């Protein structure tokens, strides 16, 4: 079952910047690797291979650029969490 949420602290004890919740849904693990990002009522979804915006639910273009950078900087951790929670396939 794929139900994961990344911790806000990485392996080096540094906080991921921003007020974002980074997570996966168990019901969409059949899709290519991706991550959901949420802040308050706004959400977005980024594909991970290659990194690309899939859906935007209210973020400004400026904030999407910030979020994309955070996804790029944390791709290793995100992929590790994906494999841990969703399995190796997809």
N, CA, C and O atoms as CSV, one atom per row, in Angstrom:
chain,resi,resn,atom,element,x,y,z
A,1,UNK,N,N,0.843,-1.187,0.000
A,1,UNK,CA,C,0.000,0.000,0.000
A,1,UNK,C,C,0.878,1.236,0.000
A,1,UNK,O,O,1.864,1.314,0.732
A,2,UNK,N,N,0.527,2.157,-0.790
A,2,UNK,CA,C,1.317,3.381,-0.928
A,2,UNK,C,C,0.658,4.515,-0.167
A,2,UNK,O,O,-0.199,5.220,-0.699
A,3,UNK,N,N,1.054,4.682,1.049
A,3,UNK,CA,C,0.549,5.823,1.805
A,3,UNK,C,C,1.740,6.429,2.504
A,3,UNK,O,O,2.148,5.961,3.567
A,4,UNK,N,N,2.284,7.435,1.932
A,4,UNK,CA,C,3.493,7.995,2.498
A,4,UNK,C,C,3.419,9.486,2.660
A,4,UNK,O,O,2.688,10.180,1.953
A,5,UNK,N,N,4.182,9.955,3.597
A,5,UNK,CA,C,4.328,11.389,3.788
A,5,UNK,C,C,5.775,11.612,4.180
A,5,UNK,O,O,6.264,10.994,5.126
A,6,UNK,N,N,6.452,12.470,3.478
A,6,UNK,CA,C,7.841,12.742,3.786
A,6,UNK,C,C,7.935,13.577,5.042
A,6,UNK,O,O,7.105,14.453,5.287
A,7,UNK,N,N,8.942,13.301,5.825
A,7,UNK,CA,C,9.176,14.136,6.992
A,7,UNK,C,C,9.734,15.472,6.545
A,7,UNK,O,O,10.321,15.582,5.469
A,8,UNK,N,N,9.550,16.480,7.372
A,8,UNK,CA,C,10.027,17.819,7.036
A,8,UNK,C,C,11.536,17.951,7.251
A,8,UNK,O,O,12.125,18.963,6.871
A,9,UNK,N,N,12.161,16.949,7.852
A,9,UNK,CA,C,13.592,17.017,8.127
A,9,UNK,C,C,14.298,15.950,7.311
A,9,UNK,O,O,13.864,14.799,7.281
A,10,UNK,N,N,15.393,16.329,6.645
A,10,UNK,CA,C,16.106,15.351,5.835
A,10,UNK,C,C,17.123,14.587,6.676
A,10,UNK,O,O,17.227,14.803,7.884
A,11,UNK,N,N,17.864,13.701,6.038
A,11,UNK,CA,C,18.807,12.844,6.750
A,11,UNK,C,C,19.904,13.649,7.446
A,11,UNK,O,O,20.524,13.156,8.388
A,12,UNK,N,N,20.149,14.872,6.998
A,12,UNK,CA,C,21.189,15.709,7.593
A,12,UNK,C,C,20.625,16.648,8.654
A,12,UNK,O,O,21.351,17.487,9.188
A,13,UNK,N,N,19.346,16.515,8.960
A,13,UNK,CA,C,18.729,17.344,9.983
A,13,UNK,C,C,18.343,18.736,9.516
A,13,UNK,O,O,18.022,19.597,10.335
A,14,UNK,N,N,18.370,18.966,8.213
A,14,UNK,CA,C,17.990,20.276,7.679
A,14,UNK,C,C,16.522,20.257,7.281
A,14,UNK,O,O,16.031,19.275,6.724
A,15,UNK,N,N,15.845,21.321,7.565
A,15,UNK,CA,C,14.429,21.412,7.204
A,15,UNK,C,C,14.267,21.635,5.712
A,15,UNK,O,O,15.055,22.345,5.088
A,16,UNK,N,N,13.231,21.018,5.146
A,16,UNK,CA,C,12.838,21.348,3.789
A,16,UNK,C,C,12.171,22.706,3.875
A,16,UNK,O,O,11.305,22.929,4.721
A,17,UNK,N,N,12.573,23.608,3.003
A,17,UNK,CA,C,12.057,24.978,3.063
A,17,UNK,C,C,10.577,25.039,2.738
A,17,UNK,O,O,10.058,24.262,1.937
A,18,UNK,N,N,9.926,25.972,3.373
A,18,UNK,CA,C,8.547,26.245,3.022
A,18,UNK,C,C,7.538,25.504,3.871
A,18,UNK,O,O,7.873,24.568,4.597
A,19,UNK,N,N,6.309,25.937,3.764
A,19,UNK,CA,C,5.214,25.392,4.573
A,19,UNK,C,C,4.479,24.256,3.872
A,19,UNK,O,O,3.252,24.179,3.938
A,20,UNK,N,N,5.214,23.377,3.205
A,20,UNK,CA,C,4.574,22.410,2.323
A,20,UNK,C,C,4.456,21.025,2.935
A,20,UNK,O,O,5.348,20.559,3.644
A,21,UNK,N,N,3.353,20.388,2.649
A,21,UNK,CA,C,3.140,18.977,2.959
A,21,UNK,C,C,3.452,18.227,1.669
A,21,UNK,O,O,2.900,18.543,0.615
A,22,UNK,N,N,4.328,17.243,1.748
A,22,UNK,CA,C,4.759,16.451,0.595
A,22,UNK,C,C,4.284,15.028,0.837
A,22,UNK,O,O,4.607,14.438,1.868
A,23,UNK,N,N,3.509,14.457,-0.113
A,23,UNK,CA,C,2.892,13.165,0.176
A,23,UNK,C,C,2.523,12.412,-1.088
A,23,UNK,O,O,2.578,12.948,-2.195
A,24,UNK,N,N,2.138,11.134,-0.891
A,24,UNK,CA,C,1.643,10.256,-1.951
A,24,UNK,C,C,0.247,9.777,-1.548
A,24,UNK,O,O,-0.100,9.778,-0.367
A,25,UNK,N,N,-0.545,9.371,-2.531
A,25,UNK,CA,C,-1.843,8.738,-2.278
A,25,UNK,C,C,-1.745,7.258,-2.622
A,25,UNK,O,O,-1.122,6.894,-3.619
A,26,UNK,N,N,-2.355,6.403,-1.808
A,26,UNK,CA,C,-2.315,4.963,-2.070
A,26,UNK,C,C,-3.085,4.593,-3.325
A,26,UNK,O,O,-2.719,3.634,-4.004
A,27,UNK,N,N,-4.137,5.323,-3.652
A,27,UNK,CA,C,-4.979,4.938,-4.785
A,27,UNK,C,C,-4.387,5.299,-6.145
A,27,UNK,O,O,-4.914,4.858,-7.167
A,28,UNK,N,N,-3.323,6.078,-6.193
A,28,UNK,CA,C,-2.781,6.425,-7.514
A,28,UNK,C,C,-1.356,5.926,-7.739
A,28,UNK,O,O,-0.615,6.494,-8.542
A,29,UNK,N,N,-0.978,4.868,-7.032
A,29,UNK,CA,C,0.369,4.335,-7.204
A,29,UNK,C,C,0.564,3.647,-8.545
A,29,UNK,O,O,1.698,3.365,-8.932
A,30,UNK,N,N,-0.521,3.372,-9.262
A,30,UNK,CA,C,-0.416,2.778,-10.596
A,30,UNK,C,C,0.086,3.795,-11.620
A,30,UNK,O,O,0.501,3.412,-12.714
A,31,UNK,N,N,0.056,5.063,-11.286
A,31,UNK,CA,C,0.544,6.114,-12.180
A,31,UNK,C,C,2.070,6.169,-12.128
A,31,UNK,O,O,2.675,5.623,-11.205
A,32,UNK,N,N,2.696,6.819,-13.102
A,32,UNK,CA,C,4.150,7.017,-13.018
A,32,UNK,C,C,4.512,7.736,-11.719
A,32,UNK,O,O,3.672,8.400,-11.113
A,33,UNK,N,N,5.764,7.598,-11.300
A,33,UNK,CA,C,6.220,8.182,-10.038
A,33,UNK,C,C,5.924,9.681,-10.007
A,33,UNK,O,O,6.212,10.420,-10.948
A,34,UNK,N,N,5.338,10.095,-8.888
A,34,UNK,CA,C,4.965,11.494,-8.720
A,34,UNK,C,C,4.813,11.820,-7.247
A,34,UNK,O,O,4.823,10.931,-6.396
A,35,UNK,N,N,4.675,13.089,-6.959
A,35,UNK,CA,C,4.511,13.547,-5.587
A,35,UNK,C,C,3.459,14.653,-5.565
A,35,UNK,O,O,3.342,15.442,-6.503
A,36,UNK,N,N,2.706,14.691,-4.485
A,36,UNK,CA,C,1.712,15.742,-4.268
A,36,UNK,C,C,2.280,16.736,-3.255
A,36,UNK,O,O,2.949,16.349,-2.297
A,37,UNK,N,N,2.008,17.996,-3.476
A,37,UNK,CA,C,2.453,19.063,-2.587
A,37,UNK,C,C,1.220,19.873,-2.192
A,37,UNK,O,O,0.366,20.175,-3.026
A,38,UNK,N,N,1.143,20.217,-0.904
A,38,UNK,CA,C,-0.003,20.987,-0.419
A,38,UNK,C,C,0.467,22.099,0.507
A,38,UNK,O,O,1.385,21.923,1.308
A,39,UNK,N,N,-0.180,23.235,0.378
A,39,UNK,CA,C,-0.043,24.342,1.328
A,39,UNK,C,C,-1.430,24.939,1.479
A,39,UNK,O,O,-2.014,25.448,0.523
A,40,UNK,N,N,-1.938,24.868,2.681
A,40,UNK,CA,C,-3.294,25.348,2.956
A,40,UNK,C,C,-4.263,24.690,1.975
A,40,UNK,O,O,-4.317,23.463,1.907
A,41,UNK,N,N,-5.026,25.471,1.218
A,41,UNK,CA,C,-6.008,24.882,0.306
A,41,UNK,C,C,-5.441,24.617,-1.090
A,41,UNK,O,O,-6.150,24.099,-1.953
A,42,UNK,N,N,-4.184,24.963,-1.320
A,42,UNK,CA,C,-3.571,24.787,-2.632
A,42,UNK,C,C,-2.876,23.435,-2.732
A,42,UNK,O,O,-2.273,22.966,-1.767
A,43,UNK,N,N,-2.962,22.818,-3.896
A,43,UNK,CA,C,-2.281,21.546,-4.135
A,43,UNK,C,C,-1.674,21.548,-5.534
A,43,UNK,O,O,-2.100,22.292,-6.418
A,44,UNK,N,N,-0.672,20.701,-5.707
A,44,UNK,CA,C,-0.126,20.464,-7.038
A,44,UNK,C,C,0.478,19.066,-7.057
A,44,UNK,O,O,0.675,18.436,-6.017
A,45,UNK,N,N,0.761,18.605,-8.253
A,45,UNK,CA,C,1.309,17.270,-8.451
A,45,UNK,C,C,2.452,17.384,-9.445
A,45,UNK,O,O,2.306,17.993,-10.505
A,46,UNK,N,N,3.595,16.794,-9.097
A,46,UNK,CA,C,4.753,16.787,-9.978
A,46,UNK,C,C,5.129,15.363,-10.338
A,46,UNK,O,O,5.258,14.506,-9.464
A,47,UNK,N,N,5.306,15.111,-11.636
A,47,UNK,CA,C,5.915,13.864,-12.089
A,47,UNK,C,C,7.373,13.910,-11.663
A,47,UNK,O,O,7.958,14.988,-11.558
A,48,UNK,N,N,7.965,12.740,-11.416
A,48,UNK,CA,C,9.347,12.696,-10.946
A,48,UNK,C,C,10.351,12.288,-12.016
A,48,UNK,O,O,11.537,12.590,-11.880
A,49,UNK,N,N,9.918,11.615,-13.067
A,49,UNK,CA,C,10.843,11.141,-14.113
A,49,UNK,C,C,10.282,11.433,-15.489
A,49,UNK,O,O,9.528,10.605,-16.000
A,50,UNK,N,N,10.586,12.521,-16.109
A,50,UNK,CA,C,11.358,13.659,-15.597
A,50,UNK,C,C,10.478,14.564,-14.738
A,50,UNK,O,O,9.251,14.461,-14.753
A,51,UNK,N,N,11.121,15.436,-14.002
A,51,UNK,CA,C,10.377,16.347,-13.132
A,51,UNK,C,C,9.589,17.326,-13.999
A,51,UNK,O,O,10.148,18.076,-14.799
A,52,UNK,N,N,8.273,17.292,-13.811
A,52,UNK,CA,C,7.385,18.158,-14.589
A,52,UNK,C,C,6.081,18.343,-13.827
A,52,UNK,O,O,5.608,17.422,-13.161
A,53,UNK,N,N,5.513,19.511,-13.923
A,53,UNK,CA,C,4.226,19.785,-13.294
A,53,UNK,C,C,3.133,18.999,-14.002
A,53,UNK,O,O,3.006,19.065,-15.225
A,54,UNK,N,N,2.352,18.261,-13.238
A,54,UNK,CA,C,1.231,17.499,-13.785
A,54,UNK,C,C,-0.080,18.258,-13.602
A,54,UNK,O,O,-0.865,18.395,-14.539
A,55,UNK,N,N,-0.308,18.751,-12.377
A,55,UNK,CA,C,-1.550,19.465,-12.067
A,55,UNK,C,C,-1.252,20.600,-11.101
A,55,UNK,O,O,-0.368,20.496,-10.251
A,56,UNK,N,N,-1.998,21.673,-11.243
A,56,UNK,CA,C,-1.885,22.794,-10.320
A,56,UNK,C,C,-3.264,23.158,-9.807
A,56,UNK,O,O,-4.192,23.387,-10.583
A,57,UNK,N,N,-3.385,23.208,-8.501
A,57,UNK,CA,C,-4.648,23.580,-7.883
A,57,UNK,C,C,-4.527,24.858,-7.090
A,57,UNK,O,O,-4.806,24.871,-5.891
A,58,UNK,N,N,-4.108,25.955,-7.747
A,58,UNK,CA,C,-4.158,27.255,-7.108
A,58,UNK,C,C,-2.847,27.958,-6.831
A,58,UNK,O,O,-2.860,29.138,-6.481
A,59,UNK,N,N,-1.710,27.284,-6.972
A,59,UNK,CA,C,-0.431,27.951,-6.730
A,59,UNK,C,C,-0.139,28.956,-7.842
A,59,UNK,O,O,-0.505,28.742,-8.997
A,60,UNK,N,N,0.516,30.040,-7.484
A,60,UNK,CA,C,0.940,31.030,-8.482
A,60,UNK,C,C,2.130,30.468,-9.262
A,60,UNK,O,O,2.821,29.574,-8.773
A,61,UNK,N,N,2.375,30.982,-10.465
A,61,UNK,CA,C,3.552,30.545,-11.219
A,61,UNK,C,C,4.849,30.729,-10.428
A,61,UNK,O,O,5.743,29.885,-10.501
A,62,UNK,N,N,4.954,31.805,-9.688
A,62,UNK,CA,C,6.157,32.052,-8.877
A,62,UNK,C,C,6.337,30.967,-7.817
A,62,UNK,O,O,7.442,30.459,-7.624
A,63,UNK,N,N,5.251,30.615,-7.134
A,63,UNK,CA,C,5.367,29.597,-6.091
A,63,UNK,C,C,5.607,28.217,-6.694
A,63,UNK,O,O,6.304,27.400,-6.092
A,64,UNK,N,N,5.051,27.944,-7.859
A,64,UNK,CA,C,5.324,26.672,-8.530
A,64,UNK,C,C,6.807,26.530,-8.862
A,64,UNK,O,O,7.356,25.430,-8.799
A,65,UNK,N,N,7.451,27.632,-9.213
A,65,UNK,CA,C,8.893,27.605,-9.468
A,65,UNK,C,C,9.649,27.232,-8.199
A,65,UNK,O,O,10.596,26.447,-8.247
A,66,UNK,N,N,9.240,27.784,-7.079
A,66,UNK,CA,C,9.859,27.466,-5.789
A,66,UNK,C,C,9.642,25.993,-5.459
A,66,UNK,O,O,10.577,25.305,-5.051
A,67,UNK,N,N,8.427,25.513,-5.632
A,67,UNK,CA,C,8.106,24.119,-5.325
A,67,UNK,C,C,8.890,23.180,-6.232
A,67,UNK,O,O,9.426,22.174,-5.768
A,68,UNK,N,N,8.961,23.503,-7.519
A,68,UNK,CA,C,9.728,22.665,-8.448
A,68,UNK,C,C,11.185,22.566,-8.002
A,68,UNK,O,O,11.776,21.487,-8.038
A,69,UNK,N,N,11.756,23.677,-7.587
A,69,UNK,CA,C,13.136,23.676,-7.101
A,69,UNK,C,C,13.277,22.770,-5.878
A,69,UNK,O,O,14.256,22.032,-5.764
A,70,UNK,N,N,12.309,22.822,-4.968
A,70,UNK,CA,C,12.348,21.953,-3.789
A,70,UNK,C,C,12.252,20.483,-4.180
A,70,UNK,O,O,12.933,19.638,-3.599
A,71,UNK,N,N,11.409,20.174,-5.161
A,71,UNK,CA,C,11.301,18.793,-5.646
A,71,UNK,C,C,12.631,18.366,-6.255
A,71,UNK,O,O,13.109,17.263,-5.987
A,72,UNK,N,N,13.231,19.227,-7.070
A,72,UNK,CA,C,14.519,18.903,-7.691
A,72,UNK,C,C,15.597,18.672,-6.639
A,72,UNK,O,O,16.377,17.726,-6.748
A,73,UNK,N,N,15.646,19.523,-5.631
A,73,UNK,CA,C,16.666,19.424,-4.587
A,73,UNK,C,C,16.468,18.211,-3.689
A,73,UNK,O,O,17.417,17.756,-3.051
A,74,UNK,N,N,15.259,17.686,-3.629
A,74,UNK,CA,C,14.949,16.563,-2.740
A,74,UNK,C,C,14.525,15.309,-3.499
A,74,UNK,O,O,13.912,14.414,-2.918
A,75,UNK,N,N,14.844,15.237,-4.786
A,75,UNK,CA,C,14.415,14.101,-5.601
A,75,UNK,C,C,14.868,12.775,-5.014
A,75,UNK,O,O,14.094,11.819,-4.992
A,76,UNK,N,N,16.096,12.696,-4.541
A,76,UNK,CA,C,16.601,11.450,-3.966
A,76,UNK,C,C,15.757,10.968,-2.800
A,76,UNK,O,O,15.397,9.793,-2.731
A,77,UNK,N,N,15.445,11.860,-1.897
A,77,UNK,CA,C,14.619,11.507,-0.736
A,77,UNK,C,C,13.205,11.147,-1.152
A,77,UNK,O,O,12.610,10.212,-0.617
A,78,UNK,N,N,12.668,11.895,-2.113
A,78,UNK,CA,C,11.308,11.628,-2.572
A,78,UNK,C,C,11.240,10.260,-3.235
A,78,UNK,O,O,10.311,9.493,-2.984
A,79,UNK,N,N,12.226,9.948,-4.085
A,79,UNK,CA,C,12.246,8.649,-4.765
A,79,UNK,C,C,12.411,7.511,-3.753
A,79,UNK,O,O,11.769,6.468,-3.877
A,80,UNK,N,N,13.256,7.712,-2.774
A,80,UNK,CA,C,13.439,6.704,-1.731
A,80,UNK,C,C,12.121,6.447,-0.997
A,80,UNK,O,O,11.760,5.297,-0.746
A,81,UNK,N,N,11.415,7.506,-0.661
A,81,UNK,CA,C,10.122,7.361,0.016
A,81,UNK,C,C,9.106,6.690,-0.899
A,81,UNK,O,O,8.310,5.869,-0.444
A,82,UNK,N,N,9.128,7.036,-2.193
A,82,UNK,CA,C,8.215,6.396,-3.149
A,82,UNK,C,C,8.437,4.883,-3.140
A,82,UNK,O,O,7.486,4.111,-3.013
A,83,UNK,N,N,9.704,4.463,-3.277
A,83,UNK,CA,C,10.011,3.032,-3.322
A,83,UNK,C,C,9.658,2.342,-2.008
A,83,UNK,O,O,9.184,1.206,-2.006
A,84,UNK,N,N,9.885,3.017,-0.910
A,84,UNK,CA,C,9.562,2.453,0.401
A,84,UNK,C,C,8.060,2.234,0.562
A,84,UNK,O,O,7.633,1.210,1.094
A,85,UNK,N,N,7.272,3.180,0.110
A,85,UNK,CA,C,5.827,3.116,0.316
A,85,UNK,C,C,5.060,2.486,-0.834
A,85,UNK,O,O,4.002,1.893,-0.622
A,86,UNK,N,N,5.578,2.607,-2.040
A,86,UNK,CA,C,4.818,2.169,-3.211
A,86,UNK,C,C,5.426,0.965,-3.912
A,86,UNK,O,O,4.785,0.382,-4.787
A,87,UNK,N,N,6.620,0.583,-3.560
A,87,UNK,CA,C,7.285,-0.524,-4.229
A,87,UNK,C,C,8.188,-0.026,-5.343
A,87,UNK,O,O,8.226,1.167,-5.646
A,88,UNK,N,N,8.909,-0.947,-5.943
A,88,UNK,CA,C,9.896,-0.598,-6.963
A,88,UNK,C,C,9.277,-0.335,-8.320
A,88,UNK,O,O,9.847,0.409,-9.118
A,89,UNK,N,N,8.137,-0.919,-8.602
A,89,UNK,CA,C,7.545,-0.792,-9.930
A,89,UNK,C,C,7.002,0.603,-10.169
A,89,UNK,O,O,6.713,1.351,-9.235
A,90,UNK,N,N,6.873,0.930,-11.432
A,90,UNK,CA,C,6.319,2.184,-11.941
A,90,UNK,C,C,7.363,3.197,-11.947
A,90,UNK,O,O,7.115,4.337,-12.341
